[in-house]
């Protein structure tokens, strides 16, 4: 599985990068055959609350890709919310595959 992290207009520190890699790699336990995952980090209006945005784009063989975009006070929180949304999408795809 290929993991790519894009930090837009800032540099993510090593601690954040490690956190993202750890969380994202756990998605393999929910679905076999994940091709790649792209995580995009953005800061929106630096002075406001809920200004951290995380987009997660996940490529799997059976469909084009899955996508989740969430905002929160921290990148870690936004990533957790995005991963939960991706897990729900993976669950729906698994159910469809088992129906066939």
N, CA, C and O atoms as CSV, one atom per row, in Angstrom:
chain,resi,resn,atom,element,x,y,z
A,1,UNK,N,N,0.850,-1.179,0.000
A,1,UNK,CA,C,0.000,0.000,0.000
A,1,UNK,C,C,0.891,1.237,0.000
A,1,UNK,O,O,1.818,1.349,0.802
A,2,UNK,N,N,0.603,2.150,-0.898
A,2,UNK,CA,C,1.366,3.378,-1.041
A,2,UNK,C,C,0.646,4.502,-0.284
A,2,UNK,O,O,-0.532,4.759,-0.529
A,3,UNK,N,N,1.353,5.168,0.634
A,3,UNK,CA,C,0.780,6.274,1.400
A,3,UNK,C,C,1.495,7.565,0.999
A,3,UNK,O,O,2.720,7.662,1.067
A,4,UNK,N,N,0.704,8.550,0.581
A,4,UNK,CA,C,1.275,9.837,0.176
A,4,UNK,C,C,0.636,10.932,1.029
A,4,UNK,O,O,-0.586,10.991,1.168
A,5,UNK,N,N,1.472,11.792,1.595
A,5,UNK,CA,C,0.980,12.879,2.444
A,5,UNK,C,C,1.348,14.209,1.793
A,5,UNK,O,O,2.521,14.484,1.542
A,6,UNK,N,N,0.339,15.026,1.523
A,6,UNK,CA,C,0.557,16.368,0.966
A,6,UNK,C,C,0.177,17.396,2.017
A,6,UNK,O,O,-0.965,17.419,2.475
A,7,UNK,N,N,1.111,18.241,2.402
A,7,UNK,CA,C,0.806,19.336,3.309
A,7,UNK,C,C,0.831,20.627,2.493
A,7,UNK,O,O,1.859,20.999,1.927
A,8,UNK,N,N,-0.306,21.297,2.442
A,8,UNK,CA,C,-0.481,22.468,1.589
A,8,UNK,C,C,-0.156,23.741,2.374
A,8,UNK,O,O,-0.784,24.020,3.395
A,9,UNK,N,N,0.825,24.510,1.899
A,9,UNK,CA,C,1.230,25.799,2.450
A,9,UNK,C,C,1.794,25.734,3.873
A,9,UNK,O,O,1.796,26.742,4.579
A,10,UNK,N,N,2.270,24.567,4.297
A,10,UNK,CA,C,2.988,24.446,5.564
A,10,UNK,C,C,3.734,23.119,5.539
A,10,UNK,O,O,3.505,22.292,4.657
A,11,UNK,N,N,4.615,22.916,6.491
A,11,UNK,CA,C,5.352,21.659,6.577
A,11,UNK,C,C,4.892,20.881,7.806
A,11,UNK,O,O,5.018,21.359,8.934
A,12,UNK,N,N,4.365,19.691,7.585
A,12,UNK,CA,C,3.920,18.850,8.693
A,12,UNK,C,C,5.146,18.346,9.450
A,12,UNK,O,O,6.139,17.949,8.841
A,13,UNK,N,N,5.072,18.362,10.783
A,13,UNK,CA,C,6.215,17.865,11.555
A,13,UNK,C,C,6.229,16.329,11.548
A,13,UNK,O,O,5.245,15.680,11.190
A,14,UNK,N,N,7.354,15.784,11.947
A,14,UNK,CA,C,7.551,14.331,11.889
A,14,UNK,C,C,6.527,13.585,12.743
A,14,UNK,O,O,6.071,12.506,12.364
A,15,UNK,N,N,6.165,14.155,13.891
A,15,UNK,CA,C,5.188,13.529,14.781
A,15,UNK,C,C,3.836,13.363,14.084
A,15,UNK,O,O,3.198,12.317,14.203
A,16,UNK,N,N,3.401,14.397,13.357
A,16,UNK,CA,C,2.135,14.345,12.629
A,16,UNK,C,C,2.207,13.321,11.496
A,16,UNK,O,O,1.259,12.564,11.285
A,17,UNK,N,N,3.316,13.292,10.773
A,17,UNK,CA,C,3.498,12.338,9.670
A,17,UNK,C,C,3.438,10.897,10.196
A,17,UNK,O,O,2.807,10.035,9.584
A,18,UNK,N,N,4.092,10.643,11.324
A,18,UNK,CA,C,4.069,9.306,11.927
A,18,UNK,C,C,2.661,8.930,12.364
A,18,UNK,O,O,2.234,7.790,12.178
A,19,UNK,N,N,1.933,9.890,12.947
A,19,UNK,CA,C,0.552,9.660,13.378
A,19,UNK,C,C,-0.319,9.283,12.178
A,19,UNK,O,O,-1.107,8.340,12.249
A,20,UNK,N,N,-0.174,10.020,11.087
A,20,UNK,CA,C,-0.959,9.755,9.879
A,20,UNK,C,C,-0.640,8.363,9.330
A,20,UNK,O,O,-1.550,7.591,9.027
A,21,UNK,N,N,0.645,8.043,9.203
A,21,UNK,CA,C,1.036,6.723,8.680
A,21,UNK,C,C,0.482,5.593,9.535
A,21,UNK,O,O,0.009,4.585,9.011
A,22,UNK,N,N,0.541,5.763,10.851
A,22,UNK,CA,C,0.047,4.728,11.772
A,22,UNK,C,C,-1.459,4.519,11.604
A,22,UNK,O,O,-1.925,3.386,11.486
A,23,UNK,N,N,-2.210,5.614,11.595
A,23,UNK,CA,C,-3.674,5.534,11.484
A,23,UNK,C,C,-4.121,4.979,10.133
A,23,UNK,O,O,-4.998,4.119,10.059
A,24,UNK,N,N,-3.506,5.483,9.076
A,24,UNK,CA,C,-3.914,5.121,7.723
A,24,UNK,C,C,-3.569,3.657,7.418
A,24,UNK,O,O,-4.338,2.969,6.747
A,25,UNK,N,N,-2.436,3.187,7.901
A,25,UNK,CA,C,-2.047,1.796,7.612
A,25,UNK,C,C,-2.983,0.795,8.273
A,25,UNK,O,O,-3.057,-0.355,7.839
A,26,UNK,N,N,-3.702,1.212,9.319
A,26,UNK,CA,C,-4.668,0.319,9.967
A,26,UNK,C,C,-5.879,0.042,9.077
A,26,UNK,O,O,-6.618,-0.912,9.323
A,27,UNK,N,N,-6.092,0.859,8.051
A,27,UNK,CA,C,-7.230,0.642,7.152
A,27,UNK,C,C,-7.119,-0.692,6.421
A,27,UNK,O,O,-8.131,-1.247,5.991
A,28,UNK,N,N,-5.904,-1.211,6.276
A,28,UNK,CA,C,-5.723,-2.502,5.600
A,28,UNK,C,C,-6.424,-3.637,6.343
A,28,UNK,O,O,-6.764,-4.653,5.737
A,29,UNK,N,N,-6.643,-3.476,7.639
A,29,UNK,CA,C,-7.340,-4.519,8.391
A,29,UNK,C,C,-8.831,-4.559,8.036
A,29,UNK,O,O,-9.497,-5.569,8.260
A,30,UNK,N,N,-9.348,-3.464,7.485
A,30,UNK,CA,C,-10.761,-3.397,7.113
A,30,UNK,C,C,-11.019,-3.834,5.679
A,30,UNK,O,O,-12.124,-4.261,5.344
A,31,UNK,N,N,-9.994,-3.726,4.827
A,31,UNK,CA,C,-10.187,-4.056,3.416
A,31,UNK,C,C,-8.861,-4.488,2.807
A,31,UNK,O,O,-7.882,-3.742,2.843
A,32,UNK,N,N,-8.829,-5.696,2.247
A,32,UNK,CA,C,-7.616,-6.180,1.587
A,32,UNK,C,C,-7.511,-5.575,0.197
A,32,UNK,O,O,-8.523,-5.378,-0.476
A,33,UNK,N,N,-6.312,-5.286,-0.228
A,33,UNK,CA,C,-6.106,-4.842,-1.597
A,33,UNK,C,C,-6.173,-3.353,-1.808
A,33,UNK,O,O,-6.414,-2.902,-2.928
A,34,UNK,N,N,-5.966,-2.568,-0.755
A,34,UNK,CA,C,-5.913,-1.114,-0.927
A,34,UNK,C,C,-4.671,-0.789,-1.751
A,34,UNK,O,O,-3.565,-1.206,-1.409
A,35,UNK,N,N,-4.859,-0.049,-2.832
A,35,UNK,CA,C,-3.747,0.271,-3.726
A,35,UNK,C,C,-2.933,1.431,-3.166
A,35,UNK,O,O,-1.720,1.317,-2.995
A,36,UNK,N,N,-3.599,2.546,-2.881
A,36,UNK,CA,C,-2.887,3.708,-2.360
A,36,UNK,C,C,-3.825,4.589,-1.549
A,36,UNK,O,O,-5.048,4.537,-1.686
A,37,UNK,N,N,-3.207,5.396,-0.702
A,37,UNK,CA,C,-3.954,6.363,0.105
A,37,UNK,C,C,-3.229,7.695,0.007
A,37,UNK,O,O,-2.017,7.776,0.206
A,38,UNK,N,N,-3.992,8.741,-0.302
A,38,UNK,CA,C,-3.424,10.082,-0.335
A,38,UNK,C,C,-4.094,10.904,0.756
A,38,UNK,O,O,-5.321,10.946,0.843
A,39,UNK,N,N,-3.285,11.559,1.592
A,39,UNK,CA,C,-3.792,12.407,2.664
A,39,UNK,C,C,-3.343,13.831,2.366
A,39,UNK,O,O,-2.153,14.098,2.198
A,40,UNK,N,N,-4.318,14.747,2.303
A,40,UNK,CA,C,-4.021,16.156,2.023
A,40,UNK,C,C,-4.373,16.971,3.262
A,40,UNK,O,O,-5.498,16.912,3.757
A,41,UNK,N,N,-3.401,17.730,3.755
A,41,UNK,CA,C,-3.575,18.545,4.955
A,41,UNK,C,C,-3.601,20.017,4.561
A,41,UNK,O,O,-2.732,20.481,3.823
A,42,UNK,N,N,-4.603,20.758,5.057
A,42,UNK,CA,C,-4.702,22.186,4.758
A,42,UNK,C,C,-5.063,22.952,6.021
A,42,UNK,O,O,-5.795,22.456,6.878
A,43,UNK,N,N,-4.537,24.171,6.124
A,43,UNK,CA,C,-4.954,25.092,7.179
A,43,UNK,C,C,-5.839,26.141,6.520
A,43,UNK,O,O,-5.427,26.821,5.580
A,44,UNK,N,N,-7.059,26.261,7.029
A,44,UNK,CA,C,-8.015,27.218,6.467
A,44,UNK,C,C,-8.163,28.374,7.449
A,44,UNK,O,O,-8.476,28.151,8.618
A,45,UNK,N,N,-7.948,29.581,7.001
A,45,UNK,CA,C,-8.071,30.775,7.849
A,45,UNK,C,C,-7.400,30.527,9.208
A,45,UNK,O,O,-8.087,30.168,10.165
A,46,UNK,N,N,-6.109,30.707,9.314
A,46,UNK,CA,C,-5.346,30.341,10.519
A,46,UNK,C,C,-5.904,30.814,11.857
A,46,UNK,O,O,-5.638,30.170,12.872
A,47,UNK,N,N,-6.659,31.901,11.910
A,47,UNK,CA,C,-7.102,32.428,13.209
A,47,UNK,C,C,-8.428,31.852,13.703
A,47,UNK,O,O,-8.847,32.175,14.815
A,48,UNK,N,N,-9.095,31.021,12.924
A,48,UNK,CA,C,-10.426,30.558,13.312
A,48,UNK,C,C,-10.389,29.159,13.926
A,48,UNK,O,O,-9.402,28.434,13.802
A,49,UNK,N,N,-11.491,28.796,14.592
A,49,UNK,CA,C,-11.629,27.444,15.130
A,49,UNK,C,C,-11.972,26.492,13.993
A,49,UNK,O,O,-12.426,26.924,12.933
A,50,UNK,N,N,-11.759,25.212,14.208
A,50,UNK,CA,C,-12.021,24.187,13.185
A,50,UNK,C,C,-11.359,24.542,11.858
A,50,UNK,O,O,-11.979,24.435,10.800
A,51,UNK,N,N,-10.103,24.962,11.919
A,51,UNK,CA,C,-9.427,25.447,10.711
A,51,UNK,C,C,-8.479,24.418,10.088
A,51,UNK,O,O,-7.752,24.746,9.151
A,52,UNK,N,N,-8.475,23.194,10.587
A,52,UNK,CA,C,-7.612,22.155,10.021
A,52,UNK,C,C,-8.477,21.229,9.165
A,52,UNK,O,O,-9.475,20.683,9.635
A,53,UNK,N,N,-8.081,21.061,7.913
A,53,UNK,CA,C,-8.852,20.240,6.986
A,53,UNK,C,C,-8.001,19.065,6.519
A,53,UNK,O,O,-6.840,19.234,6.148
A,54,UNK,N,N,-8.590,17.881,6.542
A,54,UNK,CA,C,-7.915,16.671,6.081
A,54,UNK,C,C,-8.784,16.013,5.016
A,54,UNK,O,O,-9.976,15.780,5.219
A,55,UNK,N,N,-8.159,15.719,3.876
A,55,UNK,CA,C,-8.826,14.960,2.819
A,55,UNK,C,C,-8.116,13.622,2.703
A,55,UNK,O,O,-6.887,13.562,2.667
A,56,UNK,N,N,-8.891,12.557,2.644
A,56,UNK,CA,C,-8.327,11.224,2.465
A,56,UNK,C,C,-8.910,10.638,1.194
A,56,UNK,O,O,-10.128,10.550,1.036
A,57,UNK,N,N,-8.028,10.238,0.289
A,57,UNK,CA,C,-8.428,9.651,-0.988
A,57,UNK,C,C,-7.817,8.253,-1.045
A,57,UNK,O,O,-6.596,8.102,-1.007
A,58,UNK,N,N,-8.661,7.245,-1.136
A,58,UNK,CA,C,-8.213,5.863,-1.051
A,58,UNK,C,C,-8.552,5.135,-2.349
A,58,UNK,O,O,-9.704,5.142,-2.785
A,59,UNK,N,N,-7.554,4.511,-2.964
A,59,UNK,CA,C,-7.762,3.768,-4.212
A,59,UNK,C,C,-7.866,2.281,-3.918
A,59,UNK,O,O,-7.018,1.704,-3.237
A,60,UNK,N,N,-8.929,1.668,-4.447
A,60,UNK,CA,C,-9.101,0.218,-4.323
A,60,UNK,C,C,-9.445,-0.344,-5.698
A,60,UNK,O,O,-9.927,0.390,-6.561
A,61,UNK,N,N,-9.204,-1.634,-5.914
A,61,UNK,CA,C,-9.411,-2.221,-7.240
A,61,UNK,C,C,-10.859,-2.185,-7.746
A,61,UNK,O,O,-11.079,-1.997,-8.943
A,62,UNK,N,N,-11.852,-2.361,-6.861
A,62,UNK,CA,C,-13.229,-2.536,-7.322
A,62,UNK,C,C,-13.931,-1.242,-7.742
A,62,UNK,O,O,-14.949,-1.297,-8.431
A,63,UNK,N,N,-13.407,-0.082,-7.342
A,63,UNK,CA,C,-14.019,1.187,-7.755
A,63,UNK,C,C,-12.911,2.209,-7.982
A,63,UNK,O,O,-11.739,1.926,-7.738
A,64,UNK,N,N,-13.283,3.384,-8.445
A,64,UNK,CA,C,-12.271,4.400,-8.722
A,64,UNK,C,C,-11.505,4.765,-7.452
A,64,UNK,O,O,-10.312,4.482,-7.336
A,65,UNK,N,N,-12.190,5.387,-6.510
A,65,UNK,CA,C,-11.571,5.708,-5.227
A,65,UNK,C,C,-12.646,6.110,-4.224
A,65,UNK,O,O,-13.774,6.437,-4.593
A,66,UNK,N,N,-12.272,6.080,-2.951
A,66,UNK,CA,C,-13.132,6.547,-1.874
A,66,UNK,C,C,-12.563,7.876,-1.389
A,66,UNK,O,O,-11.352,8.093,-1.442
A,67,UNK,N,N,-13.434,8.763,-0.916
A,67,UNK,CA,C,-12.988,10.095,-0.543
A,67,UNK,C,C,-13.704,10.556,0.717
A,67,UNK,O,O,-14.908,10.348,0.868
A,68,UNK,N,N,-12.957,11.183,1.620
A,68,UNK,CA,C,-13.543,11.807,2.806
A,68,UNK,C,C,-12.803,13.108,3.079
A,68,UNK,O,O,-11.581,13.184,2.946
A,69,UNK,N,N,-13.560,14.129,3.464
A,69,UNK,CA,C,-12.978,15.444,3.749
A,69,UNK,C,C,-13.617,15.960,5.025
A,69,UNK,O,O,-14.835,16.129,5.093
A,70,UNK,N,N,-12.792,16.210,6.042
A,70,UNK,CA,C,-13.316,16.649,7.341
A,70,UNK,C,C,-12.501,17.813,7.880
A,70,UNK,O,O,-11.317,17.955,7.573
A,71,UNK,N,N,-13.158,18.654,8.698
A,71,UNK,CA,C,-12.498,19.780,9.358
A,71,UNK,C,C,-12.634,19.626,10.865
A,71,UNK,O,O,-13.645,19.131,11.363
A,72,UNK,N,N,-11.586,20.064,11.598
A,72,UNK,CA,C,-11.610,20.022,13.059
A,72,UNK,C,C,-10.589,21.013,13.604
A,72,UNK,O,O,-9.929,21.719,12.842
A,73,UNK,N,N,-10.462,21.059,14.941
A,73,UNK,CA,C,-9.488,21.955,15.570
A,73,UNK,C,C,-8.052,21.491,15.365
A,73,UNK,O,O,-7.130,22.306,15.332
A,74,UNK,N,N,-7.861,20.163,15.227
A,74,UNK,CA,C,-6.505,19.628,15.030
A,74,UNK,C,C,-6.501,18.697,13.821
A,74,UNK,O,O,-7.538,18.164,13.429
A,75,UNK,N,N,-5.324,18.512,13.241
A,75,UNK,CA,C,-5.203,17.578,12.117
A,75,UNK,C,C,-5.515,16.156,12.579
A,75,UNK,O,O,-6.125,15.378,11.845
A,76,UNK,N,N,-5.093,15.820,13.799
A,76,UNK,CA,C,-5.330,14.465,14.305
A,76,UNK,C,C,-6.825,14.172,14.398
A,76,UNK,O,O,-7.280,13.098,14.005
A,77,UNK,N,N,-7.580,15.128,14.918
A,77,UNK,CA,C,-9.026,14.961,15.055
A,77,UNK,C,C,-9.692,14.863,13.676
A,77,UNK,O,O,-10.559,14.016,13.464
A,78,UNK,N,N,-9.291,15.719,12.752
A,78,UNK,CA,C,-9.858,15.703,11.401
A,78,UNK,C,C,-9.510,14.395,10.694
A,78,UNK,O,O,-10.330,13.852,9.954
A,79,UNK,N,N,-8.289,13.884,10.921
A,79,UNK,CA,C,-7.900,12.604,10.326
A,79,UNK,C,C,-8.760,11.468,10.878
A,79,UNK,O,O,-9.221,10.614,10.120
A,80,UNK,N,N,-8.976,11.455,12.193
A,80,UNK,CA,C,-9.816,10.422,12.803
A,80,UNK,C,C,-11.223,10.436,12.204
A,80,UNK,O,O,-11.784,9.382,11.907
A,81,UNK,N,N,-11.786,11.625,12.030
A,81,UNK,CA,C,-13.129,11.741,11.446
A,81,UNK,C,C,-13.132,11.240,9.999
A,81,UNK,O,O,-14.061,10.550,9.580
A,82,UNK,N,N,-12.099,11.586,9.245
A,82,UNK,CA,C,-11.998,11.148,7.847
A,82,UNK,C,C,-11.867,9.637,7.761
A,82,UNK,O,O,-12.495,9.004,6.912
A,83,UNK,N,N,-11.054,9.059,8.635
A,83,UNK,CA,C,-10.856,7.605,8.615
A,83,UNK,C,C,-12.146,6.883,8.974
A,83,UNK,O,O,-12.450,5.842,8.391
A,84,UNK,N,N,-12.913,7.416,9.926
A,84,UNK,CA,C,-14.207,6.808,10.259
A,84,UNK,C,C,-15.134,6.810,9.043
A,84,UNK,O,O,-15.832,5.828,8.789
A,85,UNK,N,N,-15.140,7.910,8.296
A,85,UNK,CA,C,-15.977,7.993,7.092
A,85,UNK,C,C,-15.509,6.985,6.047
A,85,UNK,O,O,-16.335,6.343,5.397
A,86,UNK,N,N,-14.204,6.838,5.878
A,86,UNK,CA,C,-13.661,5.866,4.920
A,86,UNK,C,C,-14.010,4.444,5.350
A,86,UNK,O,O,-14.339,3.607,4.510
A,87,UNK,N,N,-13.941,4.165,6.658
A,87,UNK,CA,C,-14.291,2.819,7.163
A,87,UNK,C,C,-15.740,2.477,6.817
A,87,UNK,O,O,-16.042,1.351,6.421
A,88,UNK,N,N,-16.633,3.457,6.969
A,88,UNK,CA,C,-18.050,3.225,6.623
A,88,UNK,C,C,-18.182,2.918,5.131
A,88,UNK,O,O,-18.927,2.019,4.742
A,89,UNK,N,N,-17.455,3.668,4.297
A,89,UNK,CA,C,-17.511,3.432,2.850
A,89,UNK,C,C,-16.959,2.043,2.501
A,89,UNK,O,O,-17.516,1.336,1.661
A,90,UNK,N,N,-15.856,1.665,3.159
A,90,UNK,CA,C,-15.277,0.340,2.913
A,90,UNK,C,C,-16.246,-0.757,3.330
A,90,UNK,O,O,-16.348,-1.787,2.664
A,91,UNK,N,N,-16.962,-0.535,4.438
A,91,UNK,CA,C,-17.952,-1.510,4.903
A,91,UNK,C,C,-19.062,-1.701,3.884
A,91,UNK,O,O,-19.500,-2.825,3.641
A,92,UNK,N,N,-19.519,-0.599,3.284
A,92,UNK,CA,C,-20.571,-0.690,2.266
A,92,UNK,C,C,-20.075,-1.454,1.039
A,92,UNK,O,O,-20.813,-2.257,0.469
A,93,UNK,N,N,-18.837,-1.211,0.634
A,93,UNK,CA,C,-18.283,-1.915,-0.537
A,93,UNK,C,C,-18.132,-3.398,-0.222
A,93,UNK,O,O,-18.433,-4.243,-1.065
A,94,UNK,N,N,-17.675,-3.718,0.970
A,94,UNK,CA,C,-17.537,-5.126,1.374
A,94,UNK,C,C,-18.893,-5.837,1.320
A,94,UNK,O,O,-19.001,-6.963,0.833
A,95,UNK,N,N,-19.939,-5.144,1.837
A,95,UNK,CA,C,-21.283,-5.728,1.820
A,95,UNK,C,C,-21.739,-5.995,0.388
A,95,UNK,O,O,-22.309,-7.050,0.106
A,96,UNK,N,N,-21.496,-5.061,-0.506
A,96,UNK,CA,C,-21.883,-5.246,-1.913
A,96,UNK,C,C,-21.132,-6.396,-2.531
A,96,UNK,O,O,-21.711,-7.163,-3.300
A,97,UNK,N,N,-19.839,-6.542,-2.213
A,97,UNK,CA,C,-19.044,-7.640,-2.772
A,97,UNK,C,C,-19.526,-8.993,-2.256
A,97,UNK,O,O,-19.495,-9.980,-2.990
A,98,UNK,N,N,-19.975,-9.048,-0.989
A,98,UNK,CA,C,-20.455,-10.308,-0.428
A,98,UNK,C,C,-21.822,-10.707,-0.977
A,98,UNK,O,O,-22.168,-11.888,-0.987
A,99,UNK,N,N,-22.606,-9.716,-1.437
A,99,UNK,CA,C,-23.920,-9.990,-2.005
A,99,UNK,C,C,-23.819,-10.687,-3.359
A,99,UNK,O,O,-24.722,-11.427,-3.751
A,100,UNK,N,N,-22.716,-10.447,-4.073
A,100,UNK,CA,C,-22.562,-10.996,-5.419
A,100,UNK,C,C,-22.294,-12.481,-5.388
A,100,UNK,O,O,-22.138,-13.102,-6.439
